[in-house]
């Protein structure tokens, strides 16, 4: 065996508790090693050196380099000691915290076995109860819909449907969103993520002036309350965008610092290098002087932000916070934020905007999950840029599933695009077949699908601000085949138990990429053809498809079938 490939780590994505009586254990090996069996030898820690129980792990995942074995272990006691036993080419190997060996000394195993010394309730990371049922829909408020009853239009400088620039205001409102809740319900989404709604001078509102005021371009606190109440009446949920890394230079807080300098009570709320603030010698987001960075190591700033978070949970009963630029904020703040929010309602979802590996934030004491931009990248590499074939793409997705604990992976948002990226439809060069494959993958993959408004039509758009075009509801009709298939995909994900709760298996068969969900002896298969040729396939049923007819799955086509085991 390749000893350098074998890896396991405690209290990580390789070893974690689902509850007091269940743990997931994983171990990585060289995929080329000829391993006939992988066993777990285990017992409570004070008995392990005397005797062990044995269970076999299954080879569950593979990526480009490694294979991964996994076991879900049911425990009667709350402590666990264990090592791994491999059988490869007739030889026995043992893997402990000292590494791989051929002879293991059980009588002194208390020095080097792996352990979960005691499973404490408070250390178990629980899934937010509603997330497996969730399909999120992101709305950039200024571009979604304007109610005819909204009177304030003096600020509008963009005719609806024209191409926006960074200073464009189109007039979308909270009342407009409320009037379109029926549309969203029929579309199949059940959780609405609103980009910032608080008082700001910009169209995007990521430069907050006052966190306790709804921007009057969007409506009022009354309009917001009506919107939230209507959303909840429809058994839907709402997530707000919390921009707590930075604030607007037009905020009263920062203006006080400009006016009073070191004498301002808010001076230490910021990271300032030169008292002449006109030189912009202070930390700011993305080098933008109008968005000074808050000093989130400051306890007063932490109090300020935690109070905002709690206010909207208590006062409006929001269901989640999406946390902007979350990887630039102190860990201490996020630990406090989580603790204080979850004490009010443990089912509030906390999602970080982290574009890279976010493991340090996902140990159960900060975020529930993140916006899964690694998923975005891999889907684009597969369908837009042709950098990955089906096997390589499958391997990337498998590796991504193993990056975090299962609970975290289940709560990550899987997005094809967002207000910060090119539109996916534009990335695939307006190829509707590939755009629909992307949507099908999004609905089948492990985690929460997050649809960017208009993807279902589809809307096109380049980088910001072009990706923030106005919604065109005239395209949402029965004569639009793309919209009809997209709506079926979303409704399948939000209503079908097999795709929501089923165990996911990824594989490539006859060069076709397959996503398979299994739940209570029922299977759903998503079969994708990216082979550059048509393929003949046998399936039991055709629930949803594109470019499939009479048993022939055309290139750039997909089909979803239902089977019973």
N, C-alpha and C positions, 0 to 999 in steps of 0.2 A: 504493500500500500504506500501511496505517496503521503508521507507523514506531514509534509508542508501544506497539504491541502485540507487536512482534517481540522475542523474548528467547531468549538462550542463555547458559549459564554453564559454565565448565570445572570439572572435579572436583566434580560435583554430580549431581543426578538427571537432568540434561540431558547429562552426559558422564561415562561411567564404563567401566571395564574389567571384562569377564567373566572373562578370563584373559589370558595374555600376547599372544594373537593375535586377540582379539575385543574390540571396544568397541561400546557403544551410544551413539548421538548422537541428541539430540532438539532440536527448535526449535519455539517457539511463535509463532503468528501470529493475527491477527484472523480469526475464522471467516467473516466476511463478505467478506474480500478474495477477489477472483477470481484465484486462483493456478492456472495450468495446469501448472507444473512447479516442483519444488524439488530442486536438485542440491547435492551435496557436492563441492567442489573440494578435493583433498587430495594430499599427498605426505609423505615424510619432511621434517623441517623445514629441513634444509640444502639441499634441492632445490626447495622449493615456489616460490620466486621465479623459477625458471627454467622449470619445467613442472609441470603438475598432472594428476592423474587425475580422472575424473568418475563419480559414481554418483548415481542418483536416489533420493530418500527417498520413503517412502509416507506418505500422510495417514492416520494410524492411530487417533487419538483426537480427540474433541470434547467440550467442556463447554459451559456457558452462554455464554461469551464467546469462547473461543479454539479453534483447531484446532492439533493437534500432529503434526508430521512426525517420522518416526523411521527410522533405518537401523542394522542390525547389520553392522558393518564388519569384514572379515577382513584382518588385517595380516600382512605378511611380515617387517617390521622393527618394532622396539619403540618408535619415536618417530613422532609424527604432528603435522602442521600442516594446518589446514583453514579454509575459509570457506564460506558458503552462497551459492548463486546461485538467485534466484527469477525466473521468467517470469510476469508478470501483465499481462494485457490488452495483450500485444505488447511490453511494455517489460522490460528487464533490470534487476534489482536485486541488489546484493551486500551481504552482512551479515558484518561482522568485529567485532572488539572495539571499533572506533570507531563502530559502529552501521550504519544502512542508508544506502546510497549507490547512485547510478546508474552511476558510473564508479569502478572500483577500480584502484589502482596496484600491480600485482603486483611490479614491480621493487623496491619498498620494503615488501613485505608482511611482512618480518621484524619490523616495528614493531607490527603490529596483527592478525596472524592469530591464530586460536585454536590452542592446542597442548596436546598431551599429550607433554611433552618426552621422557620415557622411562618405559616401563611397568616398574616394579620389582615383583618377585614379592611382596614383603612388604606392598606397598600395595594389593594386589588383595583385595577383600572376597569371600571364598568362602562359599557356602551350606553350612550343616551338612548332611551327606550324606543324612540320613534324613528331613529335614523335608517333602519333597514327598510322602512316603508317610504323613505323620502325620495322625491325627485325635485331638485332645486331649480329655480328659474331666476337668473340674474337680470335685474332691470336697472338700466342707466336712466334715472328718473326723467331728465330733461328731454329724452328722445323717445319715450314710450307712447304716451297718449295725453292729449290735452282735453279736459272737459269743456263743453260749451258753456258751462256755468262759471268757469274761472274768468274773472274780470281783469286781473292784473296782467297787462300785455305790453306795457311801455318798454320793457327790457328786451323783448323779442326782436332779434335781428336776423333770424334764419327762417326762410320759408320752409314749411314742412316738406321734407323729401329732398331738399337741396343738400349738396355736399358741405359738411361742417368744416370750420377751421377752429383753432384753439380758443377763439373768443366768441364762438357762436352760442346763441341761446335760442332754442326752438320752442320752449314753452310747455314741455311735459309737466304733469302735476300729479299729486297724490290722489286727487279726485278722479283724474283720468285713469289711474291704475284701478281705483275702486270700481269704475264703470266697466272695466275689462276683466274683472274677476271671473265672470261667467266664461269668457273665452279661455282663461288660464285653467279653469276647472275642466272644461271639455278637452283641452289639450292634454291633460293628464298630470300636470305638475301639481304639487301639493305644498311646496315650501317656496316662499318668495324672498329672495335676497335683494335688498335695496341698497344701491350705492348711496353715499352719504346724503342725508336729508337736512343736515343742520345748517344754521346761518353761515353764509360764506359769500365771497364776491365773485367766485368762479362758476362756470357751468357744471363742473364735476364735483365741487364741494369737498374736495380733499384738503382744503385749507380752511379749517373751521374757525369762525369768529366766536360763536357762542354755542356750546353743546346742549344747552337747555332750550334753545329756540329752533323751531322748524323754519327753514328758509321761506320767506314770504313768496318767492317765485314758485315754490312747490305747493304752498298752501299755508297751513297753520297747525298748531297743536290739536285743534278741534278736528281738522281734516285727517290728521294722522291717527287720532283715536278712532274716528269712524272707519278708517281703512283697516286698522288692526282688528277692530270688533267684527267687521264683515269677513275678514280673512278667517278668523276663528269660528264664526258661525258656519262657514263652509268646510269646517274640519281641515283647514289649511294652517300653515305656520308662516311666521315672518322673522327674518334675520336682518339686523341692522349692521351697518358698516361703521366700525369704531376706529377713527383716525386719532390715535393717541401717541404716536411717535413724534408728531409735530403739530403745530397750530398755525393759524393765520397771523401774519405780521400786523393785520388790521384788528386783531383781537384786543380787547381792553387790557388784557394781561400784559401782552408784549408792548402795547403803547405806553403803559405805565413804566415799563423798564426804559423805553426810549426817553420818556420825559424826566424820570427821576434817577436814572443810572443806578449806581450802587446803593442809593437810598431807597430804591423800590423794594417792596417786600417780595416782589417776584424775581428779583435779580438772579437768585440762585436756582430759579426754575429753568434756566437756560444755561447753555455752555458757551460762555462769552470770552473772547480772547483780547478784545480791545474795546474800551469804554465808548469810543466813538462808533456807535452802532450804524452810522451812515456808511461806514466802510464795510459793513456786513461781515465783520470779523467774529462771527459766531457760527456754531454748528447749525446746519440746515439740511433739509431733505433734498437729495438730488441736486445739490448746489443751487437751489432756488431760494433767493433771499426772502421771498414772500412766505416761505414755510419754515420758520425757525424751529429747530429740534428742541423738544422738551427734555429736560434732564430727569430721566426716569429713575435715577439713583436717589433722587431727592424725595424724602418721605412725604413732604407736603404735596409734591406732584403726584405721588402714588395715591395719597388720600383723595386728591382731586379727581383722578381718573377712576378709581374704584367707586367713588360716589356717583359718578356719571353712569357707570355700568350698572350699578344697583338700582339707580333711579328708574331706568327704562324697563328693567325687569319687574320692579315693584309697581310702578305707576301704569305701565301700558301692557305688562305681561308679554313682552316680546319673547321669542323662542330661541334666540341665539344672537351671538356677536361674531361677525367676521372682523378680524383684527388686522388692520392695515400695517404694512411694513413691520410685521411682528418680530422679525429677526434682528431689528435694530433697537428693540426695547429691552430693558433689563429683565433678567430672569426673575429677580426678586419681585418686581412689579407683577409679572404674570402669575407667579405663585400666589401672591396676595389676591389678585383679581379673581383667579379661579376659586380660591377658598371662599371669598366673600360672596361671589355670585352663586356658587353651588349651595351655600348655606340657605339661600333664599329659595332656589329651585334647582335641584340636581339635574333636571332634564333640560336645562339651557345648554345649547350647543356652543362650544367655543372653538373657533376655527382660525388658525393662523395663516397669514399670507407669507408663506415660506416657499421659495422657488427651488431650493436645493434640499439636500438631506437634512431633515429637521429633527433627527433623533434626540438631541439634547432638550428639546421642548416637549417631547411626547412620552414622558415617563409616568404620566398620570397626575402630575401636580401642576401642569400649565395648560396646554391645549388638549382638546379631544382629538383633533385631527388637523389637517392642513389642506389648502388648495393644492391639488396634486398636479403641479406643472410638469413633473417627470412623465406622467401619463400623457399630458399634452404633447410633449416633445416626441415621445416614442410613436404616438399615432401619426404625428406629422412626418416623422422620418419614414414611416411605413407607407402612408397614403399620399403624402404631398411631395416628398423629396426623393422617394425611391432609394433610400439609403439602407433599408432593411428588407430582407425577404421574409417570408412567413415564419420560417424557423427562427431567424434572428429576432423578429418582432415578438414571437411567443416567448423566447428566452428572456428578453428585456422585461416583459410583463411579469414573468415568473419571479425574476429577481426583485422586481419592485414590490411584489406581494410579500416578500420575505424581509423587506427592509425594516418593517415595524411589527409590533405585536398585532395579532389578528384583530383585536378590538379597534386599534388605531386605523388599520387598513380599511376596516368596515366603515369608518367615519370620515375618511378622506374624501374630498370633493374631486370627482373625475370630470375635468372640463376639456373641451376641444378648443375653446377660445374664451376670451373675456374682454373687458374694457381696456386691458393692458396689452393685447396681442392683435396680430392680424386676424381677420375673420377666417375661420376654417375653410369656408367655401371659396374664399379668395386664394388661400394657401394651396388648395387642390386644383387650382386653375379653373375654377367654376365647373368642375366635373361633378355632376349631381350623383352619379353612381358611387363615386368614392366618398362624397360627403355623407351619403346614406350609410355606407359601410362604417364610417367613423361613428355615426350616431348609434348604429346597432352594437358596435363594440362598447361604446360608452354605457349603454343600457345593460349589457351583459357582464361587464367587468366588476370585480369586487370593490365596493365603495359606493359613494353616493353620486349619481349623475347630476351634473350641474350644467344646465342648458343656458346659453347666453341668448337674451331676447333676440328674436328674429332668425335664429339658426334654423328654425322649423320652416322658413319660407322658401328659399334661404335669402338672407341679407349678405351682401358682399362688403368688403372694406379692407383697406390697408392698415398700416400702423396708426396709433393714436394721433389725431382725432378721427381719422377716417373710419375706424372700427366702431365709432359711436354714431352711426347714421340713424335717421329717424325710422321708427317702426312703420311698416307698410301693411296694414291690415287687409288691404284689398287682395293681397296674395293668399290670404288664409281662407281658401274656399275649396269646394269639392272638385273644382276643375283643375286644381293644382296637384298632380300626382305626388310630387315631392312632399308637399305639406301633409297629404293624406297618409303616406307611409311613415313620415316622421311622427305624426300624431299616434298612429298605431303602435309604434315602438315605445313611445313614452307611456301610453296607457298599459301596454304589456308590462313594463317595468313597475309601474305604480300599483297594479292590481293583481298580478299573477304571483302566487306564493312560491312557485318553483324558482322563478328568476330572482325573487327578492331574498329568499331564505336558503336556496339550494347551495350545496357544495359545488364549487367551481373547479372544473378541470379544463386545461388548455392542452391541445395537441395538434399535430399536423399529420394528416392522413391522405395519401395519394396527392400530395402537394396542396391540399386544401386545409385552410386554417379552421379549427373547430373550437368553439367555446361551448362547454357542456355544463349545464346546471342540473343537479340531482337533488330531489327532495321527496321523501316518503314514497319511493318507488316510482316517481314520475321524473321524466327527463325533458329538458328543453335543449335543443342543439341549435347553435348559430354556425352555419357553414359558409365560409367566405372563399371566393375564387379570385385570387390575384396571380394566376399562372400564365396569363397572356394567351390562354386558349380556353375554349368551352369544354365543360366536363359533364359526363353523364353520372348521375348519382341516384341512389335509391333511398327514399325517405318515406315515413309513414303518413306524414301530413305536412301541409304547407300553411303555417299560421300567418306569417308575413314574409314577403320576398320582394326582391327587385332583380330583374334580369334572370328570371327562372321560369321555365315553361316546359311542360311535357317531359320532366325528368332531366332536362338540360340546364345546368347552371352556367350561364355565360360568364366570360371574363368580366371582372369588376362587378359581379353580382353576388347576392347573398340570399340565403333562405333560412328561416327559423322553423324547425319541426318539433312536434310533440311526440314523445314515446313513453310507453309504460315498460318498466323493467320486467 
